[in-house]
């Protein structure tokens, strides 16, 4: 979903044109990063946990690489959708359990796509640090409120690239009424710099970067 504030930077007819083009050539800002996650998996692959699993696409993609994958979501409809998406694999569990229910150092991969801003960031990152096994990895695709000049510049980049990515991926206009039902959404409150302060304090050595699609990524490998 395009930021309302971002499109207002273009103004008037320009913003309307961008919104119309995005509607004709939609793409998932979250699914776009699945390939980034699959390219950065840890070497040991026993247990993976996808927090906020949504419709289950990432859980299904992770299943061939891990002994077991758990998709977690507090929304019952999202859990149902994940179960349907993963009905053809046998090493997936769909649950509403929280990170604090996992044992210390019991998970090799934790993923979160557009979910960290729904949670208490400090408590969640502390649970990540506790639950991950040595050399385990956290991979986050997040959202943050744009506040600094750098944030606004990246929003401008995303405004320009958003319709281009949609057109390349879906060159034919999407028929009306064909989009999947939306998952629960919440606007981010913390800025990129505020998120980074918590990440640096709790997960030293983590890498956090701005990305296209109004997203950022966080990557952290737990030391041995």
Protein Blocks (a to p, Z undefined) as FASTA:
>chain_A
ZZfklmmmnopjlmmmmmmmmmmmgcdfklmmmmmmmmmccfbdfbccdehklnommmmm
mmmmpmbdcdddfbfklmmmmmmmmmmbckbccdfbdfklpcehibfbdcdehklmmpcf
klmmmmmmmmpcghiacddddddddfbfmlmmmmmmmmmmmmmmmmmmmmpacdehiacc
dddddddfbdfklmmmmmmmmmghiacdddehhiacddddddZZ
